[in-house]
């Protein structure tokens, strides 16, 4: 872990200058500041549904998650999936807020500009390098899709790697992909590069309180004092990394 992380996000800019920049994410999405853009179209995703017969391992499985839209400037390939959660002391954990409302959690699907860059590492610091889909998660109805995901992470502590069967990432997204907030921003953690085209879906998804409690039991550890990845699961070609960040 880098030195600057231990001091808290208010001190990040001392070690990571971009963290003190003007294009920093996350933001509070204010209704009165929103402007409708008629040129925006529904997000199109491909290959988000992986067969359960396929083990997500270090082997090449021939799949690549993709995100595109007629209004996106480039073609983007999925590189990372991670979650931001609350903790046992703070139930709300979403990074973005809407009219100052913080949600229980937030999922990010990170894509890199595969038209211009060969991988995420090469794209992460470029102004046109990344596109992230943000999904706000609220306590409500039980989520069968999320329950499948929860099975993958139960019992995993700190930085364990696991093998899991393929699953439907699309099922974790809102039903409607045509209503979203769009802005140019940054990575939300150091080094805070201003390289992200953000798409935060307007409609949240729900998980039950029992599912939230189950997650807090798994992730309510001392490591949650700072944002660190406590689960990694690599999937070459999709390069899928499942990370949990405790806010």
Buried (B, 14 or more C-beta within 10 A) or exposed (E): EEEBBEEEBEEBBEBBEBBEEEBBBBBEBEEEEEEEEEEBEEBEBBBBBBEEEBEBBEEEBEBBBBBBBEEBEBBBBBBBBBBBBBBEEEBBBBBBBBEEEBBBBBBBBBBBBBEEBEEBEEBBBBEBBBBBBBBBBBBEEEBEBBBBBBEBBEEBEEEEEBEBBBBBBBBBBBEEBEEBBBEEBBBBBBBBBBBBBBBBBBBBBBBBEEBBBBBBEBBBBEBBEBBBBBBBBBBBBBBBBBBBBBB
